[in-house]
Structure formats: C-alpha cells, structure tokens
Amino acid sequence: MTHLDDTIPPISWREMEAILATMATTETKRLMIRHLVEGTRKQAHFLPPGGVMTDLFYIASAMLDAKFSPSTSDTGGSEASSSFSASQP
C-alpha cells in the first residue's frame, strides 16, 4: 500500500496541457503544447510513469527556455509533435 504523501496528486491530460500553456513564453510555444501533450499521451501506454513525467518535464523546460524559439511552421499538425526531441543534458 502506498502512503498518500508518497504519490503525486492525479491530474488529467487537459489540466496538464493548461499548466504547460501557462509556462509557454511565446504564442508559438502555446500553439505547440496541444501537439506535444497529445504525443506524450499517446506514448504513455508504452512508458513507465517516470518516463511520462520525464517527457512532461522536457516539454515544460522547452516552454521556459528563452533560447528555444520555434517558428510558426513548427506548430502544424503532427510535424510539431514529431519534431520535438529533447536531449538529455
């Protein structure tokens, strides 16, 4: 049995998307959020919980990164979710 203090409160994908959107420093980044979260949601079935959280943290760090400046063309359809690849530091 897991203690309540040992777990992260549950959050919906829609709530996660909204949180990440507030972290986006540009409108272009906000447009990318939906695609990035959807891609992560689709892959979540194949990843352990820690892997899902890692992907979400990569998205959050990209949204806060002032040097990450995607163009508007990067936000279109499936290209945005497939073109995002965070490399480990």
N, C-alpha and C positions, 0 to 999 in steps of 0.2 A: 504494500500500500504506500502511495506517495503522499507526503505531507503537503498540505495546501501551500505552505511557504516555499516549497521546493519547485513549484511549477509557475509557468508564465500564464497569466490570465488568457482565456481563449479570445480570439479576435477573428472577425470574418475577413475574407479577401477584400470585400468592398471597403471595410474600415481601414485595412492596411493600405489600400490604394489612396484613400483620403489622407491618411497620415503622410504617406510619401509625397503626395501632391503638395502638401504644405511645406515640405522640405525643398522642393524644386525652386531654384533661384532664377529661372527664366521661364517664359511661356512655352518655349520649345521643349524644355525638360518636362513641364507639366503634361504636354501632349504625349510624351513618351511613356509616362507612368502606366497608363492603361495597358499598353502593349507589353511592357516589361513584367508587370504583375500577372497578366494573363499567361505569359510564357512560363513564369515561375509556378503558377497554379497548375498548369498542365504537366510540368515535370515533377511536381511534389509527390506524386504517387510512386515515383521511382527513386526518391531520395529519402534518407533518414531525416528526422526532424531537424537535426543540427545542420544538415545540408540545405534545407529550405531556409532556415534562419540565416545561414551564411549568404545565400543568394539575395535575400531581402536586405541584408546589411550592405552588400555590394551596391545594390540599387540606391540605397539611402546615401552611401558615400559619394556615388556619382552625382546625385542630385545636389549635394552640398559642395561639390568640387568646383571651384571657380574656374579652374583650367579646363574643365570638361565643357565644351561649347559645341553641341551638335547643331547641324543645320536643320532647317525645316524639312528638307527632303528625307532626313533620317527618321522622321516620325511616321512615315506612311506604312500602313498595313503591317504585314509580317516582317518586312525588312527591319523595322525598329527592334523587334524582339530578337531577331536572329543576328543583328549586327552588334548587339551589346555583348561584350565579353570582358568581364572584369578579370584582371590578372592579379594573382596574389602578390602582396608586397614582398 
